[in-house]
Amino acid sequence: MTSQVVLILGFSNIFADALSMGVGEFLSSKAHNEWVLSERKREMWEMENYPEGEIKEMIDIYTERGMSREDATVCIQTMSKYKDFFVDVMMMEELDLQVPNEDYVMESFKEGIIMFCSFAFFGAFPLLGYVIVPIIFPQFAQSPDELFAVACSVTGIVLFLMGCVKSLFSASHWLICGLETLFLGGACASLAYTIGQVVGG
């Protein structure tokens, strides 16, 4: 397979996958937020029709977490005077759900755009070998195997760096995160390559 064919198929596949991931992220985020809002409506209905039961549930929750029943009762009864605020607190304490903002559709859209851009950006790195190497090292341009090896190397480096960046948002060591991402990403890529070889054969 020539490098031109690899680039055409590669970039087409990256764009299609990135678009699919972006749309999927948007739809899943939007659906989750709509479900959370439906749960909030249910909690609001219960608060309006059975406030004593909801207040008792919250007092029990706070008591289980270490507060004395007397303090929990004072705290919950004070919060229950403000229904909207109290329902939001119940959503977190009872259901562990964060109520989305009013413009949740736009937030979901932004998440979809971020997913699309991230997938397209990082997914393009493995193809850089097929773009840069023939320009910088023209002697490799006629060797598909060497170009493939370069692409694999670039992919491995990118996976490791992505893992290192991920460590900034976790408590894990950067080396462990880097190796973990490299191993998992490499395993997935190897599996996909193997399946492609088997199907192609």
N, C-alpha and C positions, 0 to 999 in steps of 0.2 A: 504494500500500500504506500503510495507516494505521500510526501509531506503535505502537498496541496490538498489531497483527499482527507488526510487526518485533520487538517485545520478546518476545512469546510464542515466535515461531520462533527468535529469537536466543538466548534463555536455554535453550530446549530443545536447540538445536544445541550450545551451549557445554557443557551438562551431558553430553550424549551423547558429544561428542568428548573431553571431559576424562576421562570414565569409560573410554572406549576407550584413550586414551593411558596412563592409570594402570594398567589391566589389562595392556596391552602391555608397559609398562616392567617390571611385576612378573614377567611370564612370561619376558621376554627375560633379565632379570637372574638369575632363578632357573635358567633353562636354562644360562646361561653359567657360573654357579657350579657346577652339577652336572657340566658338561663339564670344568671345571678340576679338580674332585675326581676325576673318572674318569682324567684325565691323571696326577694325583698317584698314584693306585693303580697305574697302569702303571709310573711311575717307581720306586715303592716295590718292585714286583715285580722290576724290573730290578736294583735295588740289592741285593735279597736273593739273587738268583740269579746276577747277573754284576757283582759289586761292582768288580772290577778294571777292567772296561770303563767303568763310570760314573765311577770315579775318574780314569781316563786322560782321558776327555772333559772333565772339569772342569779338570784340569791344563792341557790344551791351551787351553781358553778363557781361563784366567788368564794363560797365557804369551802368548797373542795380544794381551792387553790391557796388556802391558808388564812383567809380573813375570818374574823369572828363573825358569828351570825348577826350580831347586833350592828357591827360596822358595815357588813355587807347589805343589810336591810336599809340602813340610812343611805348608803351610796346608791343602791339601785333605785330606791324610791325617789331620790333626788333626780337621777337621770331620767326616770320614767315620766317626769313632768314635760320633757321635751321629746315628743314622739319620734320625729324624724331622726334625731340624734340617737335616741335609744334603740330604734330599729337597726340603725347602722352598727351600733355596738353589738346588738344581738347577732347580726350577720357574722361578725368576726368571732365572737365568743362561742356561739352555738354551732355555726356551720363552717367557720374558718374561711369565710368568703369576703373578699374586698369589693365593696360596691363601686362600680365604675363611674366615671364622670358622665355628665350629660352628653358630651360630644364623643361618646365611646366609639361611634362608627368611624370618626376621623382618626381616633387613636388606633383602631384596628387596621385602618388603611395605612397608617404610618408604619405599623409593624410589618405589614405585607411588603411595603416598599423596602424597608430595611432588610427583610429576609431575601427579597429579590436581588438587591444590590450586593449583599454579602455573598450569596451563593454565586452570582455571576463574577464577582471580583476574585474570590479565592478559587473558584473553579477554573478560571482562565490561566492560573499560574502553571499547571502542568503542560499547557500548550506553548508556553514561552520558549521552551527548548526548540520547538519546531519553527519559531519565528526568529529568535536571536542567534542561535548557533549557526545557521547557514550564512548569516551576515558577518558575524565575528570570526567564525571558523568555517570558511567555505569548503575546506577539504572534507568536512563531515557531512556536507549537504547531500552527498550521493550515498550515504550509508544509513538506511532506515533503522538498522539495529542500534547504531550509536546514538541517533536522534532519540530513539525510544529509551535508551539507557539514561540519557540526559533528562528526558521528561520524567522518568521515574525518580531520579535524584532530586530534581526540583520539587516534585510532589512530596517527597520525604522531608525535605527541608521546610517546605511550607507547613506541612502537618505538624512538625516539631515546633515551629515558631507559633503556630496557632495555639498549641497546648501551653506554651510558655506565657502567651498573652492571657490565656484563660486563668492561669494561676494568680493573676492580679486580682481576680474577683472571687478567689477561694482561699482556703487556709492551707492548701497543699503546696509543696515545694515546686518551684518552676521546672526542675529537671524531671520530677515524677509526672507532672502534668504533660510536659512535652513528650516524654517517652510513651505515656499512656495514649495520647492522641495519635502519635506516630504508629503505635502498634495496632490500634483499632482501625484507623484509617487505612493503614497498609493491608490489614487483613481483609477489609471490605474490597479494596481495589484488587487484591490478589484473587479473591473469590469471583469478582466480576470478570476479570481477565480470563480466569480458568473456564468459567461458563461460556464466555465468548469463543474461546479456543475449541471447546467441546462442540458447541453448536456449529461453529465454522467448519469443523472437521466432518 
